[in-house]
Amino acid sequence: MSDVLTLEMIEKCYNRGKPNEIAVLKGANLTIPRGEVVALVAPSGAGKSTLLHIAGLLDTPDSGRVVLGGQDLSGASDRRRTAARRADLGFVYQFHHLLPEFTALENITLPQLANGTPRKAAEVRAKHLLERVGLAARADHRPSALSGGEQQRVAFCRALANGPKLLLADEPTGNLDPATSDTVFGALMELVRDTGLSALIATHNMELAARMDRILRLDGGRLEDA
């Protein structure tokens, strides 16, 4: 089983050399094999969002290696990092960040068009993903006409639209009530399992974390098994 993501000795410090210097990551190591779903738990302010941003090539570490799909992207150019994000990564956040002027179908189609997929094929995939999360009948609705749980399910579909190797999610159900959170997380896990996707999902909800393959805790700038 090949590894999708490897982080080696990741260091990240903010305000380096200043009196208010904050060392967030202190030699963090992580390996995620293909098809594994990993829960990331951490106290508030421990650096989980920073870790996700580095893993997702949205931020750069002060030192250490970021290897995605066998490619060392630690010192890659912005253009190469952008191309890798578009091709290999899917992102889900606590808030859905859907484009309000577009329908659910269009929100899932647009990333595919940006990646060079022909419109007809992009719309077919978007409809298939919406069907998988039980929203086929809501395809033509704009975000304002969808419930919070429905909006987040559309966001999941958008994240998977381009067939990424790795899904990164930061508290993806943190803005939902417990019952809706459980339903929406179940839809996410079904999508991930069916596609054989790897995922790193940050959550404060230990019940949700227990449904994943492995739980890692970030504390003191390092990762350890929980």
N, C-alpha and C positions, 0 to 999 in steps of 0.2 A: 504494500500500500504506500503510494508516494505521498510526500508532504506537500500541502498546499501553501502553508505559511510557516516561516521560521523567523523568529526574532532572537538575535544573539547579543547578549550583554548590552541591552539598550539603556543608555543614560540620557536623561533629559533634566536640564536645570533652567529655571527662569530667573532673570535678574542676576545672571552670573557675575560675580565679583563685586556685587553691591551689598550693602548691609541687610537688605531684605531678600537675599538670595534664597531660592526655594528649590531643593533637589527633589524632583517628583519621581523619577525613575532611576534606580540605582543598580544597574546590571540585571534588568528583567530578561528572562529567557522564556520562550514559548515555541512549541511546535504543534501544528494542527495537521493531522493526516487527512487525506481525502475522505470525505463522507462523515467526519466527526463533527459533532455539535458541542461546543464548549461554553459553559456558563462562566462569566466573569463577575465576581462579587467583590465589593470594596466599600469601605466607609466613605462618606462624602468627603470630597477633597483629596482622596488618596491618589488620584491620577488616572482613573479608568478611561475618561474621555481622551486624555492625552495619549494613552496607550492605543486606543482605537484609532485616533487620528494618525499616529505613526504607522500602525499596521495598514491603514487605508491610504497611505501615501499622501495624506493631507498635511502632514507635518514631518519634519526631519529630526532625527535624534542627534544629540551632541556627539555621541559615539555609539558604535554597535552596528550590526548588520540586519537589514530587512530583506528577506528572500521570499519572493512570491512566485509560486509555480516554477520553482527551480531557477529563477532569475534573481541575481543580486541587484537590487535597485537602490542600495544605500546611497550611492553617489550619482544616481541617474539624473539626467537633465529634467527640467520641468516638462518638456514636451514628452519625453519617454514615460515619466510618471503619470501624466495625464492620460496617455494612451493605455497604460496598464490599468488605471482606475476604470476607464471606460469599458475595457474588454474583460477584465477579470474580477472586478469588485462590484458588490451591490451594497447599498447603504440604507439603513432604516433608523429613524430617530424617534424620540419620544413624541414629537409633534409631526404630523404627516407631511407638511410642506408641499401639499399638492398645489398645482397652479389653478387658482380659483376660476379663471375664465374658460377653462377647458373641462370637458366631460371626463368621467372615469376612464373610458376607453382611450381618449386622446392623451390623458396623462401617462398611460402605459405605452402608447404608440410613439410618442415624441422621442423618448430616449433611444428607441430603436432606429428611428429615422436619422437621428444625430450620429448613430453608429454605422450608417450606410445601408440599413435594411430597407428593401423596397416597401412602399406603403401597404400594399395588399398583404404581404407576408407579415408585416408588423401588426396590422389590425387583426389578422387571424390569430397570432400568438397572444395578443392582448385579450381577445375574446376567450381564448382557451384558459388563460390565467384567471380571468374574472369568474369563469364557470367553476374552476377548481376551488375558489374561496366562496362560492355561493352567491356571487353578485352579478350573474349574467343579466338579470332583469334590470340592473341598475347601471348598465354600461353607458347610457346616454344622460345620466344625471351629473350635474356639476357638484363639486365638493359641498357646497352650502346646502344641498338637498340630501346629503348623506349623514347618517349618524356618526358619532366619533369612532365607533368600532368599524363601521363600513369604510370610513376614510382611511383608517390605518390598514385595513385589508387591501385597499387599492394601493397604498404606499408599498406594501409587501410585494404586490404584483409588479409595480414599477421597478423595484429593486432587483427583481429576478428577470426583468424583460429581456436583457441582453445575454442571458445565460451565463452569469458570472461563475467563477470557481469558488469564491468565498463571499459569504454574507457577513457584514459587520452591522450589529444593531446595538444602539445605546438606549436602554430602557424603553424598548419598543411598545410596551403596554403600560408604562408608568403613568400615563395621562387618562387611564380608563378605570372605571369602577371594577371591583373584584370579579363579578360575574362576567362582564364583557371582556375583561382582561383574559380570563380563562378561555373563553370561546375564541378570541382573536389569536391568542398564543397557539391554541390547538390548530388553527388554520395555517399559521406560519410553520409550525413543525411538520404538518402534513406536506406542505409545499417543499420544504427543505428535504425531507426524507424521500419524497417521490423523485426528486431531481438528483439525489446523491450529492447534494451540495454540502460544503463545509461551512461552519458558522461559528462566529465568536459573538456571544450575546451578553451584554452587560445588564444586570438586573439586581434589584434589591429584594425581589420576591424569591425566597428560598424554596417555596413550593414549585415555582416554575423552574428554578435552577435544577431541582431534583429530577426533572423530566428530561434533562439533557444527558449527554454521555459522560461528561466530566465537569467538575466544578473547580475553578481556580480562584484563589483569593489574592488580591493585590493589597499589600500592606507593607509599609516601610520601604516602598519603592521596588519591591521584589514580588515575583509571582510564586505561589506555592499551592499545592493541592489542598483543597478544603476538606 
